[in-house]
């Protein structure tokens, strides 16, 4: 790759740094703080757990200004979080594999937990991270202890529990784009050492960074969100602890803006294009959507000006969600070796999105989604620990109801757009009447049970064997009703509008998953481990309107992973070094494939990933801390014969997609392409983070600090179809923080900047519906700057 020299230098620098540290004489001994994790559902030192886990403490989160899950990915190698068309369309990926949130029937391949409670919707995790005790990112299948939907890993977020000290904080931030953010928390003691409460709240508002040519500047991609959390901690005896958490948060934003990335009527337009069967369709004299939009008085923006962040829409998109729930966590020590734990939780997540589905200021397609999701979960587990073994066993139950009402409304220009898309010429309005619409009402019920157990057997003082198994049973039922109003003859040719019969279908599935690990403590400060694990994500239901020929049920996703790791500390050098190498095979990866002019959920055959991760922490001096992380991740489709084909590249170049199999069509007669050997989207092969914090004592009660962070991300494919026009080049981001700690006031003032050099890079590039050959894209946030004042008490 063209970026190899950069990474050779970067890795050499890390190696030199380690060598220098190992030979340096440090006058004053510096002790590294022990990091406690719950990756095996009991408290352990991070260095004793045979799991590749990144653990971020509350202090690390505060030092680095981590405010949401999108910030976490810079601190955790192998983790990637993306957001696309709305605040409810967020994807989590670990080690190169993810599941899209574009369809409500899809569930994440990364298990998401807050205070040990499973979050079924990826989008429920996007709100602010406030008053957080720790974040843990577990890489690799976690199918034994965490179970459902963890074939690629898990993210554990733990909020700060009430305590009896009465501590709290208030924090105010202001920045560019009119950012204003206020947060705070406070613990209260009702009965000393018995009953305590904690209240946490936040609100954040900020202008957008995408303009609309007619609706206004700084409009899209804004921030408008708030949240409250109330907790109670009851400890009547040393044996019993009861924690109750009630929370609610809301997002109400104009999201998200996707400017034109590539026009379809530019100088590179090729009149003829492949027909998908080895021949050519003549486009001589055909009209493009750009030409149509201009002829009807609309606005055509140039893809060459993509980073001007301007769009032309017929209305401002709406993105709203409400997330709320209550959980009860009970721990009871039955005796000195055995603890019974119960975690009960109810959660509800409602969302409403309305977007301009043709991405133009013509009166075209309007898409609405109104969804309600509620779930109840119950986990009972027993933890046993003695000198010879540690055993965890338990039962998990989960039930979920999902209701989604959606509508795709046709406007006065839909027929013209549809005709140009299909034939190169506008159609009369009668084909897509201006008040025509397709409506979907979908309900899904879901029930899941699981039994699990894991044992650590201490074979010797320096050798531990871990064996675990879990059986999961899943049942899903979908009922869907579809109807149209004022449907024209063109509806039948456009899958999102095409009439189809109602659906009543169910899925009953079960799977045994497990893990086998061997850990060897090669001295007081080094652990080597080898592990094998399996993960499972049940099949599901397609909640979108799809053509009659397709099945609404898709199959389960299964993963097998092998991992070798080393966790080492060098006390004399105040250094910690953790390394993991891994290989994972995912059978029947659940993915979304673009099929002509609609989307289809599909199982992608086999996906193969392998790579390595390195994490380094060096306390070089009392006030000097260096952290570095590097991840190499190769992720490709080993077998994906029924993938989606290039759309933009053949349109502009006249060259056929090399994956085209002329003898293979899907059930609607649309050409599919073999994506075997292609890259999985949104996975950079190389990523690197270097972080340096330096403090300077001005007096006994005042310290100045500077924290700099460099993030390198390798090139990626932004779409599963691997269209070369959708590639994102490698990019570099620099974040900087500088401030003063006032120890006598227990306060901190920080000046901060993220992406301070305004690096321009993409999140997702996509084929615009009913605009053949045109690409739009979502960009990442530009440079942001601000100041934060925090007062602890």
RAVENBEL-V706807 format. One record per residue. RES is the residue in one letter. BURIAL is b if it has 24 or more other C-alpha atoms within 12 Angstrom, else e. Layout:
res = (RES RES)
burial = (BURIAL BURIAL)
This chain:
res = (X X X X X X X X X X X X X X X X X X X X X X X X X X X X X X X X X X X X X X X X X X X X X X X X X X X X X X X X X X X X X X X X X X X X X X X X X X X X X X X X X X X X X X X X X X X X X X X X X X X X X X X X X X X X X X X X X X X X X X X X X X X X X X X X X X X X X X X X X X X X X X X X X X X X X X X X X X X X X X X X X X X X X X X X X X X X X X X X X X X X X X X X X X X X X X X X X X X X X X X X X X X X X X X X X X X X X X X X X X X X X X X X X X X X X X X X X X X X X X X X X X X X X X X X X X X X X X X X X X X X X X X X X X X X X X X X X X X X X X X X X X X X X X X X X X X X X X X X X X X X X X X X X X X X X X X X X X X X X X X X X X X X X X X X X X X X X X X X X X X X X X X X X X X X X X X X X X X X X X X X X X X X X X X X X X X X X X X X X X X X X X X X X X X X X X X X X X X X X X X X X X X X X X X X X X X X X X X X X X X X X X X X X X X X X X X X X X X X X X X X X X X X X X X X X X X X X X X X X X X X X X X X X X X X X X X X X X X X X X X X X X X X X X X X X X X X X X X X X X X X X X X X X X X X X X X X X X X X X X X X X X X X X X X X X X X X X X X X X X X X X X X X X X X X X X X X X X X X X X X X X X X X X X X X X X X X X X X X X X X X X X X X X X X X X X X X X X X X X X X X X X X X X X X X X X X X X X X X X X X X X X X X X X X X X X X X X X X X X X X X X X X X X X X X X X X X X X X X X X X X X X X X X X X X X X X X X X X X X X X X X X X X X X X X X X X X X X X X X X X X X X X X X X X X X X X X X X X X X X X X X X X X X X X X X X X X X X X X X X X X X X X X X X X X X X X X X X X X X X X X X X X X X X X X X X X X X X X X X X X X X X X X X X X X X X X X X)
burial = (e e e e e e b e e b b e e b e e b b e e b e e e e e e e e e e e e e b b b b b b b b e e e b b b b b b b b b b b b b e b b b b b b b b b b b b b b b b b b b b b b b b b b b b b b b b b b b b b b b b b b b b b b b b b b b b b b b b b b b b b b b b b b b b b b b b b b b b b b b b b b b b b b b b b b b b b b b b b b b b b b b b b e b b b b b b b b b b e b e b b b b b b b b b b b e e e e b b b b b b b b b b b b b b b b b b b b e e e e b b b b b b b b b b b b b b b b b b e e e e e b b b b b b b b b b b b b b b b b b b b b b b b b e e e b b b e b b b b e e e e e e b e e b b b b b b b b e e e e b b b b b b e e b b b b b b b b b b b b b b b b b b b b b b b b b b b e e e e e e b b b b b b b b b b b b b b b b b b b b b b b b b b b b b b b b b b b b b b b b b b b b b b b e e e b b b b b b b b b b b b b b b b b b b b b b b b b b b b b b b b b b b b e b b e b b b b b b b b b b b b b b b b b b b b b b b b b b b b b b e e e e b b b b b b b b b b b b b b b b b b b b b b e b b b e b b e b b b b b b b b e e b e b b b b b b b b b b b b b b b b b e e e b b b b b b b b b b b b b b b b b b b b b b b e e b b b b b b b b b b b b b b b b b b b b b b b b b b b b b b b b b b b b b b b b b b b b b b b b b b b b b b b b b b b b b b b b b b b b b b b b e e e b b b b b b b b b b b b b b b b b b b b b b b b b b b b b b b b b b b b b e e e e b e e e b b b b b b b b b b b b b b b b b b b b b b b b b b e e e e e e e b b b b b b b b b b b b b b b b b b b b b b b b b b b b b b b b b b b b b b b b e e e e b b b b b b b b b b e e b b b b b b b b b b b b b b b b b b b b b b b b b b b b b b b b b b e)
